[in-house]
Structures are given as C-alpha cells and as structure tokens.
Amino acid sequence: MDIKTFSIVAGALPPEMAVLMRGPTGIGKSFLAKALSEEKGLPFIDVRLSTMSEGDVGGYPDIEGMKETGVMTFCMPSWFVRSCREPVVLMLDEMNRALPGVQQAAFQLILDRELGNDKDGKPYRLHAGTRIIAAVNHGAEYDVNDMDPALLRRFWVCDLEPTSDDWLTWAGENDIDPVMIDFIRQNPEHLRVDPTAVEPGTVCPNPASWHRLDTSFKYADMAPVGVCGKNRPAGFYAMAMGFVGTEAGIALADFVENYEMVVSAEDVIDAYNANKGRIAEQSNSQLAGLTDKIKVHCADNKWSIKQADNIGKFAKALPGELMVSLWNAISSTQNMPNIQKLHKLIGPMIVEAVQASRNIN
C-alpha cells in the first residue's frame, strides 16, 4: 500500500479501530502516525515496546496503596494515563520485537482498550477518542517474534510499500533540500536499498536516512543547494556515505558537483529563450523531473502572460507524451488562472497528442 492510500483510509477509520503498519525500517511509519495526529488535532505519544518490560505497559503493583486498602491496584505508566484522560494518537512501535509479556499487555490494550484496575476492580479505559497505531518492522532482515493471529485480527492491517513519489511529496512539504529532492527524483533507485540484498552490516539508504542526512548537511553548512555546481566541501562525501552508504553517497556527491547542468523551473518560466539550448540537451527523465518542478511552481504562483508564453514554448518542444504529462501535471494543481493561460497556447496541440496516442494504441 502506498502512503496516499494509507493516509486516506487510516484517517477515515473510527477511533476504536486499531491500525497496524507493517514494513521495513526507515520508510516513515512514525512520520505517518504523527501526520495522522496532526490531521486530527490530537497529541502524539510514541511508545517503543521493544525497550519495555511487562510492568512498563501493564503497570506495577501499588504497594503503598495496598497497605491502606488491602486491595492490589496498579500504578499505570504516564502515557497510558494520558491516553485515558484525553484523546491522543497512541503509537505502539516495534510491537513484534517486544517481549512476550509486553505483547500480551498490548493485546489486552488493543482488544479491550483497557488495562490495570482501581480499588473497586474497575479497569482503566482509554478515552473514546484515543486512536491506537501499532508498527512492526517486517522483513527477512529482522530478528522478531511472529505476531499472534488472535492479535493480528484486531487491527486494520496495511503492508506499506512507499514509492519515490510518496517521498518526493513528503520532502517537498517538509523543507528537504531541493537539490537532494532532485537527486531522488532522477535517481529513485537510491531512495531505499533492501538490506537483505547486500552484505550484512552494509550501510543502506532508506527514506529516514535521507532525512537525517539533510538535517546534518544543513547543520554543517553543507546543504546541497548552497554548494551545488562547486567543488564539494571537505567531509561532504564522508557524511553522505555514513548515512546512505557508499554507492548512494558517491552518486549524490557527483550529482551535486554537476548540478549546474540541471534546469530549474525558473529557467523555463522566466528565461526560456536564454536556456533553450540547455533544455534541449535534457534527457526524457530529466524533462519529467522538470515537469514536476513546473507543477510545484504553478501550484504556488500566479503566472504572467509572458511566463505562460515561456511554458507554452517549452511544451511545444516536448515529445507528445511528455507534453500531455506536463498538461496533466499543471491541471492537477487546479490553479485556474494559470491553466487558462496555458490552454490558450497549447490546447489544440494537447488534443492532437492525445488522439495520436489513441491511434497508436
């Protein structure tokens, strides 16, 4: 399941329906759960079950209380108490790496939405608006316990297979370096490498590691957008290699050094005639990436007649299939003033390209 589908379905479920996300480490399961909490306007609580003992989940006996009442009650963990007092998004992470006793406590929490008991034997219940999202690292590279089928059936289960488009959308919304975004757009094979496909212990890229690399580059004043087209600063490759591995690190370093060859949306929109030669040298994959940049620019800006004319010239120079892709990308922004300007320029050509494609098929 891709990220977009997960976001649609998970947010539409009633609060009492628990969600189980399965997928390799580093693909953004925690970010998805946090995004859901932000969408619902709820606090986000991340509970790492793999680090806990049974009492850390199910509570510890209240010895002092027993001396006064003669009844065993339990002191419950703070995250559970808060989840009972107010609606939250409660993430139970690494569930299948947890000890059996922890899994059993989690089973009770998911099945009954309650744990522990007060002096009258009444269990403490989760708030009706609290949502449970559990996550497991799934795959041959993990040393984990199998999920109990009785527990598994209590969830809406989704096996996450995020695409490079998912990451590009997320990155564009979360201030990831634009040159790094371009690198993944043009080299999607470097977004994630399956650890089981390489030698044990090999550093492999994944969506989370690219995020950490972006954060580290910015902190070290090595952000690709600030050093692209120049000799890379000392330590640039070493920093990249430590997060995303040798192959991806080399590819990124070379990409950043030669980035002046990459055409920006502004090169087309504001100065097409001056950059026409460079644009003509772009490969089809690079032109597809350029289409994505123009789409983002369209969504956020109101084009002048001159700017629309430049995009029209760019579109007319594209092969028919890429021209249609550009039109579809711009139409998807629903920025009607921009769409109307461009339609006047290339509308008939789009119709011809679509008809030609149908005749071929």
SULWO-V760117 format. One line per field, one symbol per residue. ss: DSSP state (H for helix, E for strand, L for the rest). psi: psi as a letter, one per 20 degrees, with the letter a starting at -180 (. if undefined). Layout:
ss = ???
psi = ???
This chain:
ss = LLHHHHHHHHHHLLLLLEEEEEELLLLLHHHHHHHHHHHHLLEEEEEEHHHLLHHHHHLEELHHHHHHHLLLLEELLHHHHHHHHLLEEEEEELHHHLLHHHHHHHHHHHHHLEELLLLLLLLEELLLLLEEEEEEELLLLLLLLLLLHHHHLLEEEEELLLLHHHHHHHHHHLLLLHHHHHHHHHLHHHLLLLHHHLLLLLLLLLHHHHHHHHHHHHHLLLLHHHHLLLLLLLLHHHHHHHHHLHHHHHHHHHHHHLHHHLLLHHHHHLLHHHHHHHHHLLLHHHHHHHHHHHHHHHHHLLLLHHHHHHHHHHHHLLLHHHHHHHHHHHHHLLLHHHHHHHHHHHHHHHHHHHHHHHHHL
psi = prgggghgghiiqqhioqpopprqqjikghhgghhghhhikqqpooonhijqrghigirqpngghhhhhjporpoqqhhgghhhhqproopnqlhjjqqghghhghgggggikqraqaijjpqpqqqhipppoqpqopriipnrqqpphhhhiiroppopmqrhhggggghhikkqphhhghghhimhiigppohiirqpippqqrhhhhghgggggghjkkphhiiqjrpqqpiggggghhgjrgghgggggggghjiiipprhhhghilghhjhghhhiqrhhhhhhhghghgggghiqoqrhgghgghgggghiqqgghghggghghhiikngggggghhhhjghhggggghgghhg.
